[in-house]
Amino acid sequence: MVGRRIHAALAVLVIAGLLVGAAPAAATLVGGDAPAATTDCQTTALHDQYRFDNRTVRAAANDSAFSQVQNTRVEIHQVTGFLRLHAENPNGYCVRYVVEIAPKVVSPAELGTIDAVDSNATASWHAVRDFQRSTTYTEVAFSLGPGQNATFAPSSVRVQILS
């Protein structure tokens, strides 16, 4: 009887050890082609003013606008032939950015992974369907380390072709 309890307790310990050992690996997987760097940050800043704030959407669609969330800043500029998304992380820690952009600012397009023009950062650029609101918008997700800046500038032609 004591032998069975010991074997059962050992089996529980082994299974628990396997589950705990597997948990960190499972937690690092974020969506299909998301870069590993997007999972290293403990803080996420959601910049959704480009989707929900009418004044910001109008300004970004016509020229430029900025959004500030959790001491992070994102600027969108309409430049002839390009949409420039510039982000700054003045914090002393890594921040994962999620920027939601209305179709009035940029046509939703599935660009996949794009590289920054001025740093080694990469972003995932996706068209996302919101079934509750019956709209499709653009979502750009990336991570910036402490004090890091990045600019993503896909060409308008590329966005239009893929939209």
C-alpha positions as CSV (number, residue, x, y, z in Angstrom):
1,M,0.0,0.0,0.0
2,V,2.8,2.4,0.9
3,G,4.6,1.4,-2.3
4,R,1.6,2.3,-4.4
5,R,1.3,5.7,-2.7
6,I,5.0,6.4,-3.3
7,H,4.7,5.4,-7.0
8,A,1.6,7.6,-7.4
9,A,3.3,10.5,-5.7
10,L,6.3,10.1,-8.0
11,A,4.1,9.9,-11.0
12,V,2.3,13.2,-10.0
13,L,5.7,14.9,-9.4
14,V,7.0,13.8,-12.8
15,I,3.8,14.9,-14.6
16,A,3.8,18.2,-12.8
17,G,7.5,18.7,-13.6
18,L,6.8,18.1,-17.3
19,L,3.9,20.6,-17.3
20,V,5.9,23.3,-15.5
21,G,8.9,22.6,-17.8
22,A,6.7,22.9,-20.9
23,A,4.9,26.1,-19.7
24,P,7.6,28.6,-20.5
25,A,8.1,27.2,-24.0
26,A,4.3,27.4,-24.7
27,A,4.2,31.0,-23.4
28,T,6.8,32.2,-25.9
29,L,4.6,31.3,-28.9
30,V,2.5,34.3,-30.0
31,G,0.5,33.8,-33.2
32,G,1.7,32.5,-36.5
33,D,4.7,34.6,-37.7
34,A,5.1,37.0,-34.8
35,P,8.8,37.6,-34.2
36,A,10.1,36.2,-30.9
37,A,11.0,39.7,-29.7
38,T,7.3,40.6,-29.3
39,T,7.0,38.0,-26.5
40,D,9.9,39.2,-24.5
41,C,8.2,42.4,-23.2
42,Q,6.1,42.4,-20.0
43,T,4.3,45.7,-21.0
44,T,2.0,46.2,-24.0
45,A,0.9,49.6,-25.2
46,L,-2.2,49.6,-27.3
47,H,-2.4,52.6,-29.6
48,D,-6.0,52.5,-30.8
49,Q,-6.6,56.2,-31.3
50,Y,-5.8,55.8,-35.0
51,R,-8.9,53.6,-35.1
52,F,-11.4,55.0,-32.6
53,D,-10.6,58.7,-32.0
54,N,-12.2,60.7,-34.9
55,R,-9.9,63.7,-34.5
56,T,-6.8,61.5,-34.6
57,V,-8.1,59.5,-37.5
58,R,-8.9,62.6,-39.5
59,A,-5.5,64.2,-38.7
60,A,-3.6,61.0,-39.6
61,A,-5.6,60.5,-42.9
62,N,-4.8,64.1,-44.0
63,D,-1.3,64.7,-42.8
64,S,0.0,63.4,-39.5
65,A,-1.0,62.6,-35.9
66,F,0.5,61.2,-32.8
67,S,-0.6,58.9,-30.0
68,Q,0.8,58.7,-26.5
69,V,0.1,55.7,-24.3
70,Q,2.0,54.5,-21.2
71,N,4.8,57.0,-21.9
72,T,5.3,55.6,-25.4
73,R,4.7,57.6,-28.5
74,V,3.6,56.6,-32.0
75,E,3.4,59.1,-35.0
76,I,1.8,58.4,-38.3
77,H,2.8,60.6,-41.3
78,Q,1.3,60.6,-44.7
79,V,4.2,61.2,-47.1
80,T,3.9,61.1,-50.9
81,G,4.0,57.4,-51.7
82,F,4.5,56.2,-48.2
83,L,2.9,55.8,-44.8
84,R,5.4,56.4,-42.0
85,L,4.8,54.9,-38.6
86,H,7.4,56.1,-36.1
87,A,7.5,54.8,-32.6
88,E,9.6,55.9,-29.6
89,N,10.1,54.0,-26.3
90,P,11.7,56.4,-23.8
91,N,11.1,53.8,-21.0
92,G,13.9,51.8,-19.3
93,Y,12.1,48.6,-20.2
94,C,10.9,46.7,-23.3
95,V,7.5,47.6,-24.6
96,R,5.3,45.6,-27.1
97,Y,3.3,48.0,-29.3
98,V,0.0,47.2,-30.9
99,V,-1.1,50.0,-33.2
100,E,-4.7,49.8,-34.7
101,I,-5.2,51.9,-37.8
102,A,-8.6,52.8,-39.4
103,P,-9.1,52.2,-43.1
104,K,-9.5,56.0,-43.6
105,V,-5.8,56.3,-42.7
106,V,-4.4,53.3,-44.6
107,S,-6.1,50.6,-46.6
108,P,-6.0,47.3,-44.7
109,A,-3.5,45.0,-46.2
110,E,-1.7,41.8,-45.2
111,L,2.0,42.8,-45.4
112,G,3.3,40.2,-43.0
113,T,6.7,41.0,-41.4
114,I,8.3,44.3,-42.4
115,D,11.6,45.8,-41.3
116,A,12.2,49.2,-39.8
117,V,14.0,51.6,-42.0
118,D,16.2,53.0,-39.2
119,S,16.7,50.2,-36.7
120,N,16.8,46.4,-36.5
121,A,13.2,46.2,-35.3
122,T,10.6,44.2,-37.2
123,A,6.8,44.5,-37.2
124,S,3.9,42.3,-38.1
125,W,1.5,44.2,-40.4
126,H,-1.9,42.6,-40.8
127,A,-5.4,43.3,-41.9
128,V,-7.8,42.4,-39.1
129,R,-11.5,41.8,-39.5
130,D,-13.7,43.1,-36.6
131,F,-16.9,41.1,-37.1
132,Q,-18.8,43.0,-34.4
133,R,-18.3,46.4,-36.2
134,S,-18.3,44.9,-39.7
135,T,-15.0,46.6,-40.5
136,T,-11.5,45.6,-41.4
137,Y,-8.6,47.6,-40.0
138,T,-4.8,47.4,-40.0
139,E,-2.9,46.1,-36.9
140,V,0.8,46.7,-36.6
141,A,2.6,44.9,-33.7
142,F,6.3,45.2,-32.7
143,S,8.6,45.5,-29.7
144,L,11.1,48.2,-28.8
145,G,13.7,47.9,-26.2
146,P,14.6,50.6,-23.6
147,G,15.3,53.9,-25.4
148,Q,14.8,52.4,-28.8
149,N,13.1,54.1,-31.8
150,A,11.8,52.6,-35.1
151,T,10.2,53.8,-38.3
152,F,8.2,51.6,-40.6
153,A,7.4,52.9,-44.0
154,P,5.6,50.6,-46.4
155,S,5.0,52.2,-49.8
156,S,1.4,53.2,-50.7
157,V,1.7,51.2,-53.9
158,R,2.6,48.0,-52.0
159,V,-0.3,48.5,-49.5
160,Q,-2.8,49.2,-52.4
161,I,-1.7,46.1,-54.3
162,L,-2.0,43.8,-51.3
163,S,-5.2,45.3,-49.9
